[in-house]
């Protein structure tokens, strides 16, 4: 009984490994292109967001690069402290990258 269970487990692990390899083979070209794009000229949206947050007296919650109309922009989310103990105000900005 134990030998049979171990054979099933081994076969299942092998099937999962093959499935992951096949999935990687299909996805690899698409992922490699995007990784190369970001590695070559990725804007430093985090630094841009930190500067804007400091100017507005808030703290950076999120900074991400994205493409809009063929141009690279940074989507920045800043949390500005509320007045008199209120919740922080969430401000979202889209600024040119670099």
C-alpha positions as CSV (number, residue, x, y, z in Angstrom):
1,X,0.0,0.0,0.0
2,X,2.8,2.4,0.9
3,X,4.7,1.7,-2.3
4,X,1.6,2.4,-4.4
5,X,1.0,5.8,-2.6
6,X,4.6,6.8,-3.1
7,X,4.3,5.9,-6.9
8,X,1.2,8.1,-7.2
9,X,2.8,10.9,-5.4
10,X,5.9,10.7,-7.6
11,X,3.8,10.6,-10.7
12,X,1.8,13.6,-9.6
13,X,5.0,15.6,-8.9
14,X,6.3,14.7,-12.3
15,X,3.1,15.8,-14.0
16,X,3.2,19.1,-12.1
17,X,6.8,19.6,-13.1
18,X,6.1,19.0,-16.7
19,X,3.1,21.3,-16.7
20,X,5.1,24.1,-15.1
21,X,7.9,23.6,-17.7
22,X,5.4,23.8,-20.6
23,X,3.8,26.9,-19.1
24,X,7.2,28.5,-18.7
25,X,8.0,27.7,-22.3
26,X,4.8,29.5,-23.5
27,X,5.1,32.5,-21.1
28,X,8.9,33.0,-21.2
29,X,9.1,35.1,-24.4
30,X,6.4,37.6,-23.3
31,X,7.9,38.0,-19.8
32,X,11.5,38.3,-21.1
33,X,10.5,41.2,-23.4
34,X,8.8,43.1,-20.5
35,X,11.7,42.5,-18.2
36,X,14.2,43.7,-20.7
37,X,12.1,46.9,-21.3
38,X,12.1,47.8,-17.6
39,X,15.8,46.9,-17.2
40,X,16.9,49.2,-20.1
41,X,15.2,52.4,-19.1
42,X,12.9,52.0,-16.2
43,X,12.0,55.4,-14.7
44,X,12.6,55.8,-11.0
45,X,9.0,56.4,-10.1
46,X,9.7,55.7,-6.4
47,X,12.2,58.6,-6.2
48,X,9.8,60.9,-8.1
49,X,6.9,59.9,-5.8
50,X,9.1,60.5,-2.7
51,X,9.9,64.0,-3.9
52,X,6.3,64.9,-4.7
53,X,5.1,63.4,-1.3
54,X,7.6,65.6,0.6
55,X,6.5,68.7,-1.4
56,X,2.9,68.0,-0.4
57,X,3.6,67.1,3.2
58,X,2.4,63.5,2.8
59,X,3.9,60.0,2.5
60,X,4.3,57.9,-0.6
61,X,1.8,55.0,-0.6
62,X,2.5,53.7,-4.2
63,X,4.6,54.5,-7.2
64,X,4.4,52.5,-10.5
65,X,5.5,53.1,-14.1
66,X,2.9,52.5,-16.8
67,X,2.5,53.4,-20.5
68,X,-0.1,55.9,-21.6
69,X,-0.4,56.8,-25.3
70,X,3.1,55.5,-26.0
71,X,4.7,57.6,-23.2
72,X,6.0,56.3,-19.9
73,X,4.4,57.9,-16.9
74,X,4.5,57.4,-13.2
75,X,1.3,56.8,-11.3
76,X,1.9,58.1,-7.8
77,X,-0.4,57.7,-4.7
78,X,0.2,59.9,-1.7
79,X,-1.4,59.9,1.7
80,X,-1.7,63.4,3.1
81,X,-2.6,63.7,6.8
82,X,-6.2,64.7,7.5
83,X,-7.1,67.8,9.6
84,X,-8.0,67.4,13.3
85,X,-7.5,63.7,13.5
86,X,-9.4,62.8,10.3
87,X,-8.4,60.0,8.0
88,X,-5.5,60.7,5.6
89,X,-6.5,62.1,2.2
90,X,-5.5,59.8,-0.7
91,X,-4.1,61.8,-3.7
92,X,-3.4,60.0,-7.0
93,X,-1.2,61.7,-9.6
94,X,0.0,60.8,-13.0
95,X,3.3,62.5,-13.9
96,X,5.7,62.1,-16.8
97,X,8.5,59.7,-16.0
98,X,11.9,61.3,-15.8
